[in-house]
Amino acid sequence: MRKILIVDDEPNIVMTLEYAFKKKDFEVFIARDGSEALNILKSEVPDVVLLDIMMPKVDGYETLKSIKEDARLQDTKVIFVTAKNKASDIEKGLKLGADKYITKPFSIKKIVSEIQELLN
């Protein structure tokens, strides 16, 4: 079973994504901010991390840097899902090592298909 970690501080987004990926037979982990995500990543190695950028405590950029520094997570795909849609934000996210950058609002179908494509 594939594993996905959803990191977002917006409950509606978390619930929608969680439902969509459980329907696709993913094991779903939820974190409300970057520090919670990093705690989960100490014991879990997901196939994919869906990561918001603007969150309390540890933001998405810092969380991504920590993921990239962890050898156990080198095969984990990271996708930013964020309202930050300026070209400079997208460029920064991809430069830091994100595999994809999806801006909010987004289509659930699109996210699911992009992730399935990334994992194949």
N, C-alpha and C positions, 0 to 999 in steps of 0.2 A: 504494500500500500504506500502510495506517495504521501509525503508530508509537506504541509504548507504552514508557514507562520505568518499571520496577519497582524501587522503593527500599525495601529491607528487609534487616535483618541476620540474619534467620532463614532458613537455607538451604532447609529443607523448603517454606516458603511461597514462596520465590523459584522453586524448581523447579516446583512445582505451577502457579503462575500463568504462568510462562514457557511450559510445555507447553500450557496451555489457550489462551493467546493466539496461539501459533504455529499451533495447529490452526485458529484463526479467521483465519489469514493476516495477522497483525500482524507488523511488524518489531519485535523485542523487544530492549530495552537493559536492562542490569542494573547496579544500584549497591548497595553494601552499607551505605552511610551517606550522610548529606546532602552531605558534601564531595565524594564520588565522583559523586553525582548532579549537583552544580553544575558539575563538570568536564565531564561528558557534555553538559550543556545549553549549554556554550559552543559546541559544534559541531553539535548536533542540536536540532531543534524537534519534539518528539513531539506527537501529538494528545492524549495522556493521560499523566498521571503518577500511578501508584499509590504512595502515600507512607505509610510507617510513621512514627509520632511518636517512639517511644523508640528511639533509635539512638546509637551512639558518635559522637564528634567533633561533628557538626552534627545537631541533632534535626530532626524533621519540621516543627515550627513555624517555625524559622529558615530551613529550606530553602524552605518556602512563601513566606515574606516575600521572599526573594531572587528566586523565580520571578515573583512579582507585580510586582517592581520592574523586570523586564526586558521592554522593549517588544516584543522579538521573540517572547516567550512569551505575549503577551496573549490569544491564542486557545486556548492549551493548557488542557485541563481537568485539575483536580487533585482526586484522591479520596484522602482519608485512609483507610487500612486499618490499624486499630490495636486493641490490647487496652484502651486507655483509653476506658472506657464511661460515665463519669459525665456527667451533664447539663452540668456546667460545662466539661468537656473538649470535648464535642461543640459547645457554644456557642462556645467559643474558636476551634476549628478552622474553623467556618463563618464566624465574624466575620473571621478572617484571610483569608478568600477561597476556602476549599475549595468545590468544586462539590457534593461528596457526602462523607458520613462513614459508613464501614462498620466495624462492630466485629468483632473476632476472638472466637471462631471464626466463620468465614463460609462461605457456600456459593459454590463456584466458579461454578455456573450463575447465581447471583444477581449476582455481580460482572460476569460476562461480559454478561448481559442489561442491567444498569444502564449499563455503558459503551457498549454498542451504542445504547441509548436516548439517552444524553448526546450521542453523536456524530451522531445523525440529525437 
